[in-house]
């Protein structure tokens, strides 16, 4: 049991150190070229599109529920 616990602890510690790396080349490159704003804008448009679609879908479902009652 101790071996399993120790193995899990070492696995968790090794993954934490892997995620703690500072240098992300893609983000640095996008930020330095000013393209990070394009990425943020595209993500915002996708999010707003999904939110609008869900809003319309909710209205349609509400109309169908009222019609069935």
PyMOL commands that set and color helices and strands:
alter all, ss='L'
color gray80, all
select helices_A, chain A and resi 2-19+25-33+36-68
alter helices_A, ss='H'
color red, helices_A
deselect
rebuild
show_as cartoon
